[in-house]
Amino acid sequence: MHDLWAALCLVAVLEGLILFVAPGGWKRAAAQLLAMPDAQLRRYGAVFLAVGLISLYFVRGA
């Protein structure tokens, strides 16, 4: 459970860093995401989810 909280905190740090460093770029990216169809966003989400799970599997020592 400790690792889960650590991972969530790291996500918050990375999100905050992106907003701090490039707020304009984040706004443009959000606007582009709003313009995308739901099906395309789901495909991107599925790809990122799969890549994240596979990466986690290898990082945690298989």
N, C-alpha and C positions, 0 to 999 in steps of 0.2 A: 504494500500500500504506500510505503514511503517513496518508492520509485515513481508511482503514479503522480503523487503530489509534486515531486521534483520535475517530472516531465511537463506537467501543467504550468508550473512556475516558469520553466524555460520557454514555453510557448508564449506566455505573457511578456517575458523579457524581449523575445524576438519581435513580437507584434509592436510593442512599445518602441523598440529601436527603429523599426521601419517607419512608424508614424513620426518619430522624432527627427530622423535623418531626411526623409523624403515625403513630406505630407502631400505635396502636389502630385507626385507619382502615384501615391496610394489612392488619391481621389480619382485620378484618371483610370487606374486599374478597376476601381469599384464601379465607375461609370460604364466601362467596357463589359464588366461582368453583368451589370443590369441589362445591357442590350443583348446578351446572349440568350438563346432559347434554353429552356430548362433541360431538355434532353442532352444538349451539348455540355452543360454544366455538370450533369450527372456523370457523363462519360469521363470528364476531367477529374471529377471527384473520385470515381472508381479507380482511375489510374493512379492518382496520388495515394489513395488508400492502400492499394496493392503494393506500390513501391515502398511506402512507409512500413507496412507489415513485413515485407521481405527484408528490408534493411534492418528493422528491429530484430528479426530472427537471427541475422548474421552478427549483428553487434552484440547481442546478448549471449552469444557463444554457441548457437545451434544446439 
